[in-house]
């Protein structure tokens, strides 16, 4: 009888314990939010120009993370797999563009074929060619990984696929570090186009090379504009793809119930491969833009950006496309503000601490919905 009574009361005690933990997390989050708002407000009042400059750099970083996070959230939404090799696909995109520019001068092909072409148009077409090549290589790599490493484990326990994803990630990193593949060294990245910088001070003015902009001015470059526009276009394209196309409907059906989707005539394997491909294409785009913005690459390039993009996807609610964008922007701002006002080595600790706090308060993420139990 005592065992029966204790077993009946244990779920209630567990629920009360969870409630207490939730209140602790919410209280801590409230205190931390007030502290952050105080620090941000104080710095905004004291040095508004510096604050806006830091926010702009955080936006640039956050939009890059968003392009990587989309791959995580799409793959998890379809097959419930955390594809840790996704960050290394991002790295492969950066290296592909590096060799296309430095070894083959692919960005200069329009002028070689059409010498009378406008230089601006030639640079635009050449840069787009480099980006498309990197995206194509990443698509082929991701589809190969999915067919070889993940497809055989589709009906296996999730832990098997997770361990395989980690193994694929390490393989890509250390295989790429071989001298006859990429290189174990840090390599300066050669940009396919020149960086143009403007400053805002009594209007928008172009920065003259070798001349410092006036004090208290806000600077931004064409790289910042390209990253923001590319990331927003990717978001809009994915929303249209998922909501308005047949393959998008098939992706949502596969995510909801794979056996039922098969019964309705949907080729689930093809849908999963397409999901890996589209996520890898955007990771390749992100890899090229990241290398252009921060021009130094190595085979470990995808580790931290990949982890932070995964954290952004979880923070926003993994499986949610808007959540991936919002989570990535939060990560970018957290990292930039930490580097600007606390210390550079603390940026990773602060970013992951934010994840822990949000998951304490809302385990499903900002846009995530709690899973409903099936009858």
N, C-alpha and C positions, 0 to 999 in steps of 0.2 A: 504493500500500500504506500509505503514511504517513497519507493522508487517511482510509482505511478504519479504521486503528487508532485515530486520534484521534476519529473519529465514534463508535467503539464505546465509548471510555472517557469521552466527554463526558457521557452520562447519569449515570454513576457519580459524576463530579465534581460535577455539578449536585445530585445527591442529598446528597452530603456537605456541600455548601454550605448546602442547606436545613436539614440537621440541625444544623449549627453555628449558623445563624440562630435555629432553634427553641430551642437551649440558651441562647443569649444572651437571647432573650425570656423564657424561663422563669426564668432567674437574675434578670433585672431585675424580673420580676413577684414573685418570692420576696422580694427585698430591699424592694421597695415595699410588699408586704403586711406584712412585719415592721414597717416604719416606720409604716404606717398603724395597725396594731394597737397599737404603742407609744403613738402620739399619742392614739388613741381611749381606750386604757386609762388613760393619765395624766389626760386631761380628765374621764373618767368618775369617777375617784377623787377628783380635786380639786373638781370642780363637777358632781356627779351630776344636780342639778335642771336646770341649763343644758343638759347633754348630752341628757337625756331630752326637753327642750323642742325642741331642734334636730332630734332624731330624729323627733319627731312632725310637725314642719313638713316634713321630708323625706318622710315617709309620705304626707302630703297631696299634695305635688307629684308623687310617684311614682305614686300611684293615678290622678291626672289624666293623666300621660304614658301610663299603661297603656291608657286608653280610646282614645287617639290611635294608639298603637302597634298595636293590634289591627287597625285598618284597613290599615296598611302590610303587616303580616304575612299577612293574609288575601288581599289583592290579589296580593302577590308569590307566595304559595303557589299561586294559581290561574293567573295569566297571566304570572308572572315579570316583572312591571312594578313599578318603584319609582315610585309615584304621588306625586310631589313636590307636587302640588296639594292633597293631603290636608290639609296644615296650613292652607290657605286655606279649605277647607270648614269646618274647626274655627273659623276666624275668622268665617265667615258665620253659624255657629250663635250665636256670642256677640252679633253685631250684631242678628240676628233677635230674640233674647230682649230686647235693650236697647230696641228700638223697640216691641216688644209691651208692655213694661212702662211705658216713659216716655211714649210717644205715644198708646197705645190703652188703657192700664190693664187689659190682659187678665187680670192676676193678681187683679183685683177683681171679675170677673164673677160669681162665686158669690154674693157679698153683694148685688150689684145685682139678681140674679134671685130669690134667696131671702134676704130681709133678716133672717129669724129664724135663719139657720144659725149654728152655732158658729163664732166667729172662727178658731179653730185649724183646724177642718176646711175652712173657706173658703180660708184661706191655703194649705193643703196642696193642695186641688183646683186653685186658681188657679195655683200654682207648677208643678204637674204639667202644666197646660194650656200654660203658656209653654214648658216643656221639650219637650213633644210637638210644638208648632208649630216650634220650632227644629230638632228632629230631622227633621220632615217636609220643611222647606225644604232642609236639607242633603242629604236623600235625593234630592229632585228635582234639585238642583244636581249631585250626583255622577253620577246616572244620565244627565243631559244631557251632562255632560263625557265620560262613557264612550262614549255613542252618537255624539257629534259628533267628538271628538278622538282617541279611542283605538281604537274599533272598526274604522275604515278602515285602521288600521295593524297589525291583529292578525297578519297574515302578513308584515309588513315586518321588517327587522332590528331588534333590540332597541334599538339606539342611536337609531333614529328615534322610537320611542315614548318613550324617556327624554327626548330633547330636546323633544318635544311636551309632556310633563308639566311640564318646567321652564317652557316658554312659557306654558302654561295658568296655572301658579302666578303668574308675573309679571303676566299679564293680570288675574287676579282681584285682586291686590294694588293695582295702579295704577288699574284701573277703579273699584274700590271707594273709592279715595282722591278721586274726583271729588266735588264738592260736592253734585251732584244724586243721588248714589248713597249713600255713607256720609259720609265726611269725611276730610281728611288730618290732622285734629287728634286729639290724645288726648281721649277723652270719658270723663268720670266715669260709672261704671256705677251705675244705680239698681237696688238689689236688690229682688226681689219679696217678700221677707220680712225680718224683723228678725234681726239676729245675736244669739244668746244664748251667753254664755260662762260656763264653769264653771272652778273651780280645785280641784286636789287638794292638800289640806293638812289632815291629821287628818280625812279624809273628803272627800266631793265636795260642793262648795258652789257656788251660783250667784253670779256676780260682779254686784254692784250697780252700775248705771251711775254713773260719776263717782267710784267708790271703787276704789282700787288693791287688788288681792289681796295677802295677806300675802307677805312675802319667802320665798324657797325653796319656792314653790308652783308646780305645773305647771298651765298653763291649756290649755284646748281649747274649741272652739266647736261649735255645731250644724253649721256648714259642714264641719268636719273629719269629723264622724260621717256626714253625708250623702254626702260624696265617697267615703269608705271603703266604705260599704254599697253605693252605686251601682256602684262599680268591681267589687266582688266579685260582685254580682248579674249584671253584664254578663259576667264571666268564666264564671260557672256557666251562664248562658243560652247562651253560645256553645258551651261544651263539650257541653251537651245538644243544641243545634242540629246541631252537626257530627257527633256520635256516634250520636244516637238518631232523627233524622228523615230522611225521604226526600231533602229538599233537601240535607241535610248529606252523605248518601251520594253524591249527585250531585256535590257540591262536591269531595269527596275523589277521586272517579273522574275528574273533569275535571282536577284537579291532577296526577293520576298519568299520564294519557294521554288527551289530547283526542280524537284520531281514534278510538280504541277506545271512548271514551264516546259519541261520535256514533253509532257503529255499534250501540251498545246501546240507542239510542233516547233518549239524554239531550240536551236542548236546551242546548247548551253556551253559546250567546249569552245565554240567559235566566239560566243559572247565574252567568255572569260579571257580568251586570247586578245580580243579587241580591247578589252578593258586594260590589260597589261600594256598593250601597244600605245593606246592614247595617253596613259599615264606616263609611259617612258618618253613619248614624244615631247611632252611638256617639261619633263625632267631634263631632257637634252637641251631644250630651249633655255631653261633656267641655268644649266651648267655653262652654256656659252655666255649668257648675260652676266653671270656671277664672275666668270673669268675676266670678262671685259671690265667689269667694275673694280675687281680686286685682282690685278694682273700678276698673280703668282700661283702656279698650280703644282700639285704633286698627287701621287696615287692615294694619299689619305684625305684628299680634298672633300670627299663625300661623307665622311664620318660625322663630323659635328653638324654641318648643314642638314644632313639627312636625319639625324636624331632630333634636331630642333624642329624640323618640318614635321616629323612624326609627333613630337610634343604639341605642336601647333594644331595638328589634326585632332589629337585627343582632346586638347583644351577646347577647341571649337565644337566638338561633338563628332567623333569619327564616323564617317558615313554621310556627313553633311557637307555639301560643296560650299555654301556660304560660311559654315563654321570653320572650314579650312582657311578661308581668306581672313576671317576675323581673328582666329587664333594665330595665324602667321603675322598679322599686323601687330598684335599684342606682343608676340615674341620679339619682333623687330624693334619695337619701341622700348621694351624692357631692356634689351641688350644695349641699344644706343644710349639710353638714359643712364644705365649703370656705368658704361664706359666713360660717359661725359661727366658724371657727378660723384661716382664712388671710386671704382677702379676697374681697369681692363680685365685682370684675372678673375674678378667677381662676376663677370657678365653671364657666364654659364651657370654658376650657382644660383644667381637671382632668377634666371629664366626657368630653371627646373623647380625652384621653390614656388614660383607662381603656379606651375602645374600642380604641385602637391596641394596647395591651398585650394585651388579651384576644384580639384577632385574631392577634397574633403567636404566641400559645400555642395557641389553638384557632380556626382560621380560620372554622369553621362556626358559631361561637357556643357558648354554654353547653349548650343543648339541641339544637343542630343536629346532623344526621348527615351524614357525607360522602356525596356523590353516588356511586352505583354506576354503573360503566360498563356500557352496554348491549351485549350480544353482537352 
